[in-house]
């Protein structure tokens, strides 16, 4: 469906090179990093709350309990009460295709209760326009996690797979589907979102025109491109999941029954409590002396 990624009434966009071999400038729609992690984080908190793994006093962006899986994984800051840096890193993502062919302007109105645009014979001017992202537009993105246990990694991955609504109008906007192209275990950060997008643009059989790029074609190109990009990075890759191996792993995560999911969540909960006791609580005790 039609999604909305905006800050001040218009779609966020950036003027960058179309590709690395094609340096012509292109205006791309930008999906800011905070618009990616926030809905994923809220989905995770909803899941924790459902299974009584989120303390009642923990409120998003208000009061942090400092010990649940959400606080430890995505970070928190409570002024003099301490802080924890997020272990999930996200950067702004850019549309694979040009802004001009990737968006559409819709005219919106606000009718009265009788369904018309007039009241007592007076026509209202409650009409506005809003930029929407067209269906099928692809935003290549890299999510980096650091210092996560296996249970916390499964928690983050599950949040990504379950989240479908991003952007400004999450209740009436279109849905977004996340496609995982690879999982890489390395000793450092890999390529950026912009480089991934530009190289993927170069790798497509032909420069995209008015029609959206098929997801299958983009994933197939990414499957061939990612090993080359990894070879250019100055990091060592300990494990790379692509193709069949990746499909099997994702199927195991998506196919978890409720008992298995709860077991992973409880394991993550226990690990974050241990982390809190050995790091955050100890530091708080030292600072209060």
N, C-alpha and C positions, 0 to 999 in steps of 0.2 A: 504494500500500500504506500500511500504518500506520507513520508516522514517530514518532520520540521526540525532542522538544526540551526538555531538562530540565537543571537544575544540581544540585539537592539532592533528587532522588527524585520531584519533581512537575514537571509542565509549567510552564514560566515563563509568567507571565501579567501583564497590567496592566489597571487599571480606567481607562478613558478614555471620552470622548464617542463615541457611535455614529457621528455625522456632524457636519457643520458646520451644516446646517439642522435636524438632529435631535440636540439636545444631551443626550438621555437617556444616562445612563451605561451602558457596556457593558464586560464583561470579555472581553478578547481574549488569545489565545495569543501569546506573544512569541518570535520567533526572533532571539536575540542576534546582534550583528554578527560576533563572532568565529566563531560556528558557520556563518556564510555564507562567509567568505573562506578559512578554513582548508582545507576539502575542495577548494575550487577551486585553491588554491595547491598543495596536494599533488598534484593531478592534473597541474598544469603541470610540477611538478618531475619527475614520472614520465615525462612526455613528453620533457623535456630530457635526462633520463638515458638514455632509449631511444636517442637520436641522438647520444650522447657530447657533449652541450652543457652538462653539469653537472659541475664538478670533483669528483673523488673525495673531497676533504677537506670539501666542503660538506654539512653535515648539518642538517636542519630543527630549529630551536630548540636547537641545540647549538653547532655551529661554522659560521660564515658565511664563504663565500669572498669576499664583498663585490663580486663582479664579474659574476656570472651574471645571466640575465634575471630569475630569481626574486628574488634579493637586491635588485637595483636597482628592480624594479617594486613589490614588496610590502614592501620595507624590511627592516632588520636593526638589531640593537643588540648590540654585543660589548664592553660595559664601556668600558675605557680605549682599546679598539681602534677606537673610532669608531662612528658610527651613520648610517643613511640612513632618512629618513622615507618611509613608504609613499606611493606615488602612486595607490593604490586606496583610496577611502574608502567605507565601508559603515556603515549605521546599523541599529539593531534594526528588524526588520519585525514587523508586527502582522497577525493573521488578519483577513480581511475579515468573517468571521462570528463570532458569539458563542462564547465558550469552552464554554458548556453544550451547544451543538449541534455543536461541532467536535472534541470529544474523546471517548474511550471508555476505560474502565478495564479492563485485562486482568489476570486472575490467572495467575501464572506458578509453575511448580513445577520442582523439580530431582530427577528420579527417579534411582534407582540403576541399576546396569548391567543388571539384569533387567527394567527398565522399570516397576517398581512404586515406590510411595512408602514402602516399609517395608523394614527390614533386620533379619533375625533376629527377626521377629515384632513389631518395634517400629516404629510409624508415625512417619515423620519430619515435622517441622514446617517443612521447607524450602519454604515457599510465600510468595510475595510478590505485590504488586499494582503495576502500572505504568500511568501515563497514556500513551495513544497519541493522536496526531493522526489523525482520520478521513481516509480517502481523499477527494480532491477539494477539500480546504480550500485557499484561495488566500491567499498572503502577498504583497501588492503591495510592491515594493521598488525603490529607486533606487540605482544604483551610480555613483559619481563617480570619474573618473580625471583626473589632472592631469599635465601635462608629459610625456606619452607620445608617442613616435614612432608612425608608422603601424604599424610591425612589432610594437611592444610592445602597441599597442591590439588588434591582431589576436590576439596571444598571450593577453591577458586575456579577450577575447570568446570565444575558443576554449575557454578554461578554464571559463567560465560555461556554454557550450553543452554541454560534455562531462560536466559534473558532475551526478550524479543522486542521490548519497547524502549527506544532511546529518543532523546531530543526534548523539545520544548512542550509538545502536546502529546503526552504519553497516554492520555485517556481516549483521544479521538484521532490521533495520528496513525500512520501505517506501522506495521510491524517490520522488524529487521531480523534476519536469520544469520546467525554466526556460523561460518564454515571454517573448521580448523584444518589448515593446510599442512602443518607440521608441528611437532613438539621436539625442541632441541635442548639437551642438557649440556651446558658448556661452562667454562670457567670465566666467562665475561659476557658483556652485552653484544648482541649481534647487530645486523644492519638496521637502519632507521626506517620509519614508515614511508617517508618521502622517497628514499632511494628504492625501496621495495616497489612502490607505486610506479616510479619512472621506469625502472627496469622491466616491470611487468607490462607497461605500456609499450615499450620497445619490443618485447617478446611476442606480442600478439600478432597473428598472421597478417593483419592489416590494421591501420589506424582506425579506431572506432569512429563510426559516423553517427547518424541519427539514431540507429538502433542500439539498444543496450547490449553490453558484452554478456554472452551466456556464462552463467556461473561455472558450468562444466568446462568451458574453454579456458576461463581464467584459472581454475584449479589445476587443469592439465599443464598450463604454461608455468604456473607456480611450482609444480612438482619437478619440472626440469630446471627451473631458475634457482630455487633455494640452495641446492648443493653448490652451485657456482658462486652465489653470494656468500655462503659460509666459507668457502675456500679463500675468499678475498679478505675476510675478517681476521684480525690478529688475535684470535681466541682459539682454544682447543675444545673441540666438540667431543664429549664423552659418549653421548648416545643421541642418535637422530632417528625419530620416528616419521616415516613417510610411507605413502602408498598402503599396501596391505597391512603392514605392521601397525600403522597408525589407525587404520579402519578397525582392526581387531580391538585395539585398546579403547578407542572411543565407543565401540559397541558395548564393551564391558562396563564402561561408565554409564552410558545411557540406559543400559539394560539392568541396572541394579534394582533389586526389589526393595521395598521399604525397610525391611530388617537390615539389609546390607548397608543401605544409605545411612540409617540411624547409627549403625556400628561405626562407620567412618566419621560421622559427625561427633559422636561421643569420644572417639579417639582424639579427634582434633581438639575437642573441649578439654580433655584431660591434659593434653600437651600444652595448651595455652595457659592453663591454670599453673602447671609446673613452671612455665616460663615466667609467669607473673610472680610466683613465690620466690624464684631464684634470681630475678633481675629487677623488676619494677618495684615490688614491695620492699626489697632490700635497699634499693637506691632511695626510696621515699623515707625509710627509717633513718638512713644516714643524713639526709638533708634536713630532717626535723630536729636533729640533735643540736 
